[in-house]
Amino acid sequence: MFKFDGPIVNFFNKVADIIILNLLAIVCSIPIITIGASWTAMYYVTVKMVKNEESYIWKDYFKSFAQNFRQATCIWLINLVTLLVLGTNIYILVRGYIPGIPQFAYIITLISFVAVVIVMMFEYPILSHFANTVKNTIKNAMLLAVANLPYAILFTVLTLLPFILVFWASWGLKFLPVIVLVGLSGPAYLCSLGWKRIFGKLDSNADQGEGDEQEESQESE
């Protein structure tokens, strides 16, 4: 049990990797504009971890950070602007600054805000796994979120729960050290257990499609 490759040693190695990854994600998110690239790189590492693929946290993190920086930043800025606009509208509607606004306007705005947050839970993991354009990444995130709605809800709850505990619970500040250690990478690792299954299906479908195309080309020859 206590061998170098035993379960206890592997468990603590995994925890140490998650803590290192969390610190990397926090530091690289400080400029705000780099949050998208930081989250993409974080999911790139956590998916490799749940697959038990050989992973060098620093190397893999910054590799993905650099490769996906431009697209991840574009997606993040789109998300940020959208959430700010919707959040401002919700605040105005709740405060009643504009009289005569029907109730359904508030409901639609709130649903739109939640939908954007849910789609965000899919965009960065997808970008970390597939090379695609910004437009197609957002489109695929929407489609996958709808097709995997239970996962979408679970991913959103796991990701937001640490921040909800800190900012809304009366004892939230006591939870802050946990955020610093595993607040980002911990939920990302748990979500990656689901992403391992989702990506497995997508990869197998892609391989099957390639195989069918090769068979068709051989038959035509």
C-alpha positions in Angstrom: 0.0 0.0 0.0 2.9 2.4 0.8 5.0 1.4 -2.3 6.2 4.1 -4.6 3.4 3.2 -7.1 0.9 2.2 -4.4 -2.6 3.7 -3.9 -1.7 6.0 -1.0 1.4 7.5 -2.6 -0.5 7.9 -5.9 -3.4 9.6 -4.1 -1.1 12.2 -2.4 0.8 12.7 -5.7 -2.5 13.4 -7.4 -3.6 15.9 -4.6 -0.2 17.6 -4.9 -0.6 18.0 -8.7 -4.1 19.4 -8.2 -2.8 22.0 -5.7 0.0 23.0 -8.0 -2.4 23.2 -10.9 -4.8 25.4 -8.8 -2.0 27.8 -7.9 -1.0 28.0 -11.6 -4.6 28.7 -12.6 -5.0 31.4 -10.0 -1.8 33.2 -10.9 -2.4 33.1 -14.6 -6.0 34.4 -14.1 -4.9 37.5 -12.2 -4.7 39.7 -15.4 -8.4 38.9 -15.9 -8.0 38.9 -19.7 -6.1 35.6 -19.5 -8.9 33.7 -17.6 -10.0 31.9 -20.7 -6.5 30.6 -21.6 -6.0 29.7 -17.9 -9.1 27.6 -17.7 -8.4 25.9 -21.0 -5.0 24.9 -19.9 -6.3 23.7 -16.6 -8.8 21.4 -18.3 -6.1 20.2 -20.7 -4.2 19.0 -17.6 -7.1 17.6 -15.6 -8.4 15.5 -18.5 -5.0 14.0 -18.9 -4.9 13.3 -15.2 -8.2 11.4 -15.1 -7.0 9.4 -18.1 -3.9 8.5 -16.1 -1.8 9.7 -19.0 1.7 10.8 -18.1 1.4 14.5 -17.2 3.9 17.1 -16.3 1.8 19.8 -14.7 3.9 22.9 -15.5 4.9 21.8 -19.0 1.4 20.6 -20.1 -0.3 23.7 -18.6 1.9 26.3 -20.3 1.8 24.3 -23.6 -1.9 24.5 -23.7 -1.9 28.1 -22.4 0.3 29.2 -25.3 -1.4 27.1 -28.0 -5.0 28.2 -27.2 -4.3 31.7 -25.9 -5.8 33.6 -28.8 -9.0 31.6 -29.2 -9.5 31.2 -25.5 -9.1 34.9 -24.9 -11.6 35.8 -27.7 -14.1 33.3 -26.2 -13.6 34.7 -22.7 -14.0 38.3 -23.8 -17.3 37.4 -25.6 -18.5 35.6 -22.5 -17.4 38.5 -20.2 -19.2 41.2 -22.2 -22.3 39.0 -22.6 -22.4 38.3 -18.8 -21.9 42.0 -18.0 -24.7 43.1 -20.3 -27.1 40.5 -19.0 -26.1 41.0 -15.4 -26.6 44.8 -15.7 -30.0 44.2 -17.2 -31.0 41.9 -14.4 -29.8 44.4 -11.8 -31.8 47.2 -13.5 -34.9 45.0 -13.7 -34.7 43.8 -10.1 -34.2 47.4 -8.8 -37.1 48.6 -10.9 -35.2 51.5 -12.4 -37.3 51.2 -15.5 -41.0 51.1 -14.7 -43.5 49.1 -16.8 -41.1 46.3 -17.8 -43.1 43.0 -18.0 -42.2 40.2 -15.7 -41.3 37.8 -18.5 -38.4 40.2 -19.6 -36.7 39.5 -16.2 -37.3 35.8 -16.6 -35.9 35.7 -20.1 -32.8 37.7 -19.1 -32.2 35.5 -16.1 -32.5 32.3 -18.2 -30.1 33.8 -20.8 -27.6 34.6 -18.1 -27.7 31.0 -16.7 -27.5 29.6 -20.3 -24.3 31.6 -21.0 -22.7 30.3 -17.7 -23.6 26.7 -18.6 -22.2 27.0 -22.1 -19.0 28.4 -20.6 -18.6 25.2 -18.7 -18.3 23.4 -22.1 -16.3 25.9 -24.1 -12.9 25.7 -22.4 -12.7 21.9 -22.0 -13.7 21.5 -25.7 -11.1 24.1 -26.8 -8.5 22.2 -24.8 -9.3 19.0 -26.6 -10.2 20.0 -30.2 -8.6 22.4 -32.6 -11.3 24.6 -34.0 -12.4 28.2 -34.7 -13.9 30.4 -32.0 -17.3 30.3 -33.7 -17.4 26.5 -34.0 -16.1 26.1 -30.5 -19.0 28.1 -29.1 -21.4 26.4 -31.4 -20.2 22.9 -30.4 -20.3 23.9 -26.7 -24.0 24.9 -27.1 -24.9 21.6 -28.8 -23.0 19.5 -26.4 -24.5 21.3 -23.4 -28.0 20.6 -24.7 -27.1 17.0 -25.6 -25.5 16.4 -22.1 -27.8 18.5 -20.0 -27.3 16.5 -16.7 -23.6 16.8 -17.1 -24.0 20.5 -17.9 -25.9 21.1 -14.7 -23.4 19.0 -12.7 -20.4 20.8 -14.2 -21.9 24.2 -13.4 -22.8 23.3 -9.8 -19.3 21.8 -9.1 -17.5 24.8 -10.6 -19.6 27.5 -8.9 -20.1 25.9 -5.5 -16.8 26.9 -4.0 -17.4 30.6 -4.9 -21.0 30.4 -3.6 -19.7 29.1 -0.3 -17.1 31.9 0.0 -19.2 34.9 -1.0 -22.7 34.0 0.2 -22.3 31.7 3.2 -21.9 33.5 6.6 -18.8 31.3 7.3 -17.5 31.6 3.7 -14.2 33.3 4.6 -13.2 30.2 6.5 -13.5 28.3 3.2 -11.1 30.7 1.4 -7.9 28.6 2.0 -9.6 25.7 0.3 -10.3 28.0 -2.8 -6.6 28.9 -2.9 -5.6 25.3 -2.8 -8.2 23.4 -4.8 -11.0 25.8 -5.6 -10.5 25.8 -9.4 -8.6 22.6 -10.2 -10.5 20.4 -7.7 -13.9 21.0 -9.4 -12.2 20.9 -12.8 -10.7 17.4 -12.0 -14.2 16.1 -10.9 -15.7 17.6 -14.1 -13.0 15.9 -16.1 -14.2 12.5 -15.0 -17.4 13.4 -17.0 -15.4 14.9 -19.8 -13.4 11.7 -20.1 -16.6 9.9 -21.0 -17.9 12.7 -23.3 -14.6 13.0 -25.2 -14.4 9.2 -25.4 -17.7 9.1 -27.3 -16.7 12.0 -29.5 -13.3 10.5 -30.4 -14.8 7.1 -31.1 -17.4 8.7 -33.4 -14.7 10.6 -35.2 -12.6 7.5 -35.6 -15.7 5.6 -36.9 -16.4 8.4 -39.4 -12.9 8.3 -40.7 -13.1 4.6 -41.1 -16.3 4.8 -43.0 -14.8 7.4 -45.3 -11.8 5.2 -46.0 -14.0 2.2 -46.8 -16.1 4.4 -49.2 -12.9 5.6 -50.9 -11.6 2.0 -51.3 -14.9 0.9 -52.7 -14.9 3.7 -55.2 -11.4 2.8 -56.3 
